[in-house]
Amino acid sequence: MDTQISLPFIYDFDRALDRLSGDPLNSVDLTSRILRIPMDEGNVITVQATGTKVQPSFILSGALNKIQIQEVSEILHFNDSLDGISAHFANTDLVTIFVEHEGTPLIRSFSLYGTLMRSIIHQQLNMSFANTLSKRFVETFGSETEGVLRYPSPEIVANLDVSTLREMQFSTRKAEYMIGLSQAIADGSLELENLRQMDDDEVTAKLTAYRGVGPWTAQSFLMSGLGRPNLFPIADIGLQNALKILWKLDKKPTKDEIIASFPHWTPYLSYAALYLWRSIE
C-alpha cells in the first residue's frame, strides 16, 4: 500500500537523513532520499522524499495498515509543525544554528528496546567503536528483512551468557547491564510501552532503578525513544564543545552557564541539543 503525504510546514528531510546515516544500523540512501524503517510486525516501510524542504512530500510504501502509517508519521514528526520551534529561537543566542538547520526534525528511534541497548553499548566509548559493537550485536542476535537490520528481542538477549558478549569485545559490566535489562523487559518487570504514558521524571526514576541505566541513558531514551521535546543532556561533551564554539569561549561552558540559558530555550531543550549537535557534526 502506497501513501502520499504532504506537509504544510518546512521540513528538512535531507538533514535528518544525514544524521541518521551516522548509525550503520539505519537503512539510509542519501542520494535517492530514502529511509527504510523496520516495523515490529516484521515488515519494512520505505519513506521516499519527493518534495523539497519548503514543500515537503513523501511516498510511504510497504505499510500493512493505517496504524503503521500513523506510527511512522509520529516517528518522523510529520504530525506537528516545526515552524513554532524555529520562531521560538529567533530571539535567542541559538538563532544562527536554528536558521542554518531550520526544519530539521527530532526523529524518534525505531525501537524502544533498541534505544536502550544502543545507549548502553555507547556508554563511555568513542562513536566509531560503539557503532562497530552495535552492528556486531544486531547482526549476531537480531534479524534482517529486505536488507534492513532490526534489534533482537529482549527474550533472546535475556538468555545470553555474559561470556558470549565478552567474546564480542563487550566489557563484563556492559554485558551484565544489557542482559539484566533484557531479563527485566522479557519477564514484564519493565514494560517499555507503559513508559509512553509517564512524565519525564517518572520515566527517569523507573529506568535508573536498573543497573547500567544512569541519567544520561535515561535522557537519551526520553529524547530518542520517546521524542520528548524538553531535555538537555548537560554533561554531554559534544554539546559543551558546540556551545564553546557558538559562544566564542576560551573553554567549555560550566554547568551553571548552560543552565542559565534554559529559561530562554524551554520548552524545546531537546531541539536546542539536536541543533547544537548538528552544528558540529
Buried (B, 14 or more C-beta within 10 A) or exposed (E): EEBEBEBEBBBBBBBBBBBBBEBBBBBBEEEEBBBBBBBEEEBBBBBBBBBEBEEBBBBBEBBEEEEBBEBBBEBBBBEBBBBEBBEBBEEBBBEEBBEEBBBBBBBBBBBBBBBBBBBBBBBEBEEEEBBBBBBBBBEEBBBEEEEBBBBBBBEBBBEBEBEBBEEEEBBEBBBBBBBBBBBBBBEEEBEBEEBEEBEBEEBBEBBBEBEBBBEBBBBBBBBBBBBBBBBBBBEBEBBBBBBBEBEEEEEBBEEEEBEEBEEEBEEBBBBBBBBBBBBBE
